[in-house]
Amino acid sequence: MDWLTPDWPAPARVRAAITTRGGGVSRGPYASLNLADHVGDDPAAVARNRALLRQCLGLPGEPCWLRQVHGRQVARAGECAAGCEADAVCAQGPGEVCLVLTADCLPLLICDREATRVCAVHAGWRGLAAGVIEAAVTAMGRPAQQLMVWLGPAIGPRAFEVGEEVYRTCVGHSTAAREALVPTRPGHWLANIYQLARQRLTALGVGYIGGVEYCTVSDPERFFSYRRDGVTGRMASLIWLEPEDES
């Protein structure tokens, strides 16, 4: 199984990973590490891929598998059942795995500097507009300057062309969003979802914002992309806390 490890100065107790599309058993457009059970893949293959995920990452428990709806709801990892409708999930102790699925939308992983709380967030443009980042930061229950955020693989700024609805929505929230929207043909813009997210995190006063600007659309070997392929799998972004070292 193949995955990325965030390069950020998070406390040692904070564990995080972002899967790529490599190392699973799914076939066809879902090849090979598809972790979503709602995209038309063979359920047995998805179950095997999820077992590989637990095994390879040594997860302390079963992740909270959300039903993501591009909204702002934040679930609690220890309280939500499978299929819970939410686009972010937080945990306040060890053993609870926060997970979101993406295939172009932006995943955010959040922890506090004391390693007491973590959160995974799914943010496409609709989620950004709904305020999912603000809701997740609030749900952490810590001063924003004590929080650390890592931005995972998403659609890149040269591939994310949007129309009037997205432009009006983004600029309506903040005129600074114009800096992240480059005009192309009439009525269309190239949107930088990384920059839009960073603007919101900065406005909230988040203390650390990291991550590398990938492009899921332009890297078919490593990443699933809904915009590129239509029928495709999903990658997982996970974060959890290990128990405190009592030695």
Secondary structure, 3 states (H helix, E strand, C coil): CCEECCCCCCCCCEEEEEECCCCCCCCHHHCCCCCCCCCCCCHHHHHHHHHHHHHHHCCCCCCCCCECCCCCCEEECCCCCCCCECCEEEECCCCCCEEEEECCCEEEEEEECCCCCEEEEEECHHHHHHCHHHHHHHHHCCCHHHEEEEECCCCCCCCCEECHHHHHHHHHHCHHHHHHEEECCCCCEEECHHHHHHHHHHHHCCCEEEECCCCCCCCCCCCCCHHHHCCCCCEEEEEEECCCCCC
